[in-house]
Amino acid sequence: MAGRSQIALHFGFGRCWRAPTGAHPAGGQTLPKPKEDAIVLEGTVTESLPNAMFRVELENGHYVLAHISGKMRMHYIRILPGDRVQVEVTPYDLQRGRITYRYK
């Protein structure tokens, strides 16, 4: 008979279900990736459209079709025609954008 110190029971395959300690930088936090060349503009909401879309007139006179960003939806920030907003526009499509901030 073997003593207790000599018996080794091994259940499973021995793999840890967590990621290795070196997988995440600086204490396990993931770093936010920067937005790709977003152009930040200001404008006024002129029209409310279906599916949380809005027509925004920019300060330079152009119109942009914009939707609400995810954080604004998450915090139930309401946008009405006449509100001053900040819009992010990508250089790939200058006619569409994302509303990221509503000025008070």
N, C-alpha and C positions, 0 to 999 in steps of 0.2 A: 504494500500500500504506500502510496506517496503522501507526503505531508501536505498541509494546506498551502504552504509557501511554494510548493512545486506544481500545483495544479493551476493552469491558466485557461480560463474559459473565454472564448472570443465569440461574440455574437455580431452578426452583420459582416460587412466587407471592410470595416476599418476606415471608411472615408467619412470625413466631416461634411455635414450638410451646409456649413457656412463657407463663405469665401475666405481665402487665405488672408492673413493680416496685412499683407502688402498690397492688396488689391485696390484699396481706396486711399487717396492722399489725405494727409493731415487729420488723423483721428476719425476716420471712417466717413467723413463728409464728402459728398461729390461736389465738384466745382461747377457752377453754372456756366454754360457755354454762352458766349456773347452773341447778340443778334447779328445777322449777316448784313452789314451795310444798310441798316434801316434808316430812312430819311424821316426825321421827326418834324412835323408841321403842325400849325395851329389853324383852327377854323371854327365855323359855326354850323350846327346841325340845322338843316333847312327842311328835311322831310324824314318821317319815320316810315319804313317799309316793312313788309312781312319778314319773318324769320330773323328778327333782331338785326336787321340791316338798316343803315341810315345813309341819307345823302348829305354830305358835308361840303359846304362851300369854304374853300381855303382862303387865306388872307390875300393870296395873289389872284383870286378870282376864278380859279379852276374848281371843278366839282369832282368829288371822290366818292365812290361807293364803299362804305366802311361797315365793319361788324364790331361787336363789343369783344374785348379781350377776355380771356378766361377768368382772370382774377376779379375783373369788374362784375362778371356774372356770378362768381362765387360769393361776393360780398353784396349782391343785390343792389348795385348802384344803378339808379334809374337815369335814363337819358331822354330828354324831351326836345322837341324842336325849339330852337333859340338858344340852347346851351352852347357855351364855348368849350371845345374839346381839343385834346392833343391827339394827333393821328400819326401812326407809323406807316410809311409807304415803302415798299421794296422797290429797288431800281428796275426790277424785271417787269412789273406791271404798275404803272403810275396812276391808273384809274381806280385801283382797289387799295384798301388800307384797313388798319386795325385801330380802333379807338382805345387808347391806353390810359387816358386821364380826363376827368370832367372838372373844369374850373368852377369855383364857387362864385 
